[in-house]
Amino acid sequence: MSSDWPLWEVFVRAKGGLAHRHVGSVHAPDQELALRHARDTYTRRLEGVSLWVVRSADIVASDPDEAGPMFEPAEDKIYRHPTFYDIPDEVKHI
Amino acid sequence: MPALPPIDKDVQKRAEKARPKGAFDEPQADEQATDPLEDAYYEYLLRLGDDSLVLGQRLGEWCGHAPSVEVDLSLANMALDLIGQATLFLDKANNGDGDELAFKRDVLDFKNCLLVEQPNGDFAQTIARQLLFSTWQHMLYQQLSESPDAFLSAIAAKAVKEVAYHRELASEWTVRLGDGTEESTRRMRDGLDWCWRFVPELFEVDETLEEMIARQTVPDPRSFESDYRAAIAGVLGEAKLDVPPDQRPILGGRRGHHSEHLGHLLAVMQFLPRTYPDAVW
């Protein structure tokens, strides 16, 4: 039965102000039940205050074979890190 | 398993009443001293507690057998909500020892309605039972949360959110199964037919309930019967199912007259603590 159901990716917001984070996936026949299955599977121990589900098939993913051109050029660009100036101690959030 | 004597709600009081005395002794005043309202309150706690306990145990039977792991968790979550409610009611009824009521009473002393003890059947029958019970329980707890009785209103206010979710989940599954494939429609209809004769008992008002209602501490279920029937008809309409024709109602659970199914459920549930009374977990 569940093998006929599409897969949904589940995102949980742990508390107000934080971003939704990917926590896993569920099988469900449609979007309403996907949300309920996500609730029953991933928030039963008070893990969240908000849920997103999205069909796994609707996610556009990068191709692992393209990882070289996609990600490796960033490896030697250390000047893109904001680490070349001093931050005054009084500045708490940056 | 040998039958155990029924649990008295106040063992000491009963023991005092049973003090040996001569045949010609004056009858003592405390012999008539049982407070009928106290009895009614105790009975009411048992009814609510046993409804939740028995349905929780039933749903727990699905663990590892549900159509998918997600549904397994949905059913187990509901079971745990219900057992949590039962614990509160039965603890209150027995001075903090609800386990004694859960595990050491025999079938005739259980006061749950007949609907909740019905076998799981297939998934559709389980959902039919859940729809019919959770809708009723939700309406009851909504009103009970306004009760002037601080204990009942506090429990109901907490549980009403749990039960609202059970009701929504059961409604959604009813719609999907009823308006699904030919097979799921047939199974959903059969499940409803099985459960339908136990609905009138939910609205039965006997002497115990009358006393509680007269005290204005608990709702009269008849006050929401038409809302209940309209709500069920609404879900069934969305599920493209007909409301089943009324069947001869079966009553008796509130007086301890149960179907044969409850004894089997209790045998499984009570086996461990009865066989190993010192077991700890």
Boltz contact constraints between the chains, C-beta under 6 A:
constraints:
  - contact:
      token1: [A, 1]
      token2: [B, 67]
      max_distance: 6.0
  - contact:
      token1: [A, 2]
      token2: [B, 68]
      max_distance: 6.0
  - contact:
      token1: [A, 26]
      token2: [B, 70]
      max_distance: 6.0
  - contact:
      token1: [A, 27]
      token2: [B, 68]
      max_distance: 6.0
  - contact:
      token1: [A, 36]
      token2: [B, 169]
      max_distance: 6.0
  - contact:
      token1: [A, 37]
      token2: [B, 70]
      max_distance: 6.0
  - contact:
      token1: [A, 40]
      token2: [B, 73]
      max_distance: 6.0
  - contact:
      token1: [A, 40]
      token2: [B, 74]
      max_distance: 6.0
  - contact:
      token1: [A, 40]
      token2: [B, 77]
      max_distance: 6.0
  - contact:
      token1: [A, 41]
      token2: [B, 70]
      max_distance: 6.0
  - contact:
      token1: [A, 41]
      token2: [B, 73]
      max_distance: 6.0
  - contact:
      token1: [A, 44]
      token2: [B, 77]
      max_distance: 6.0
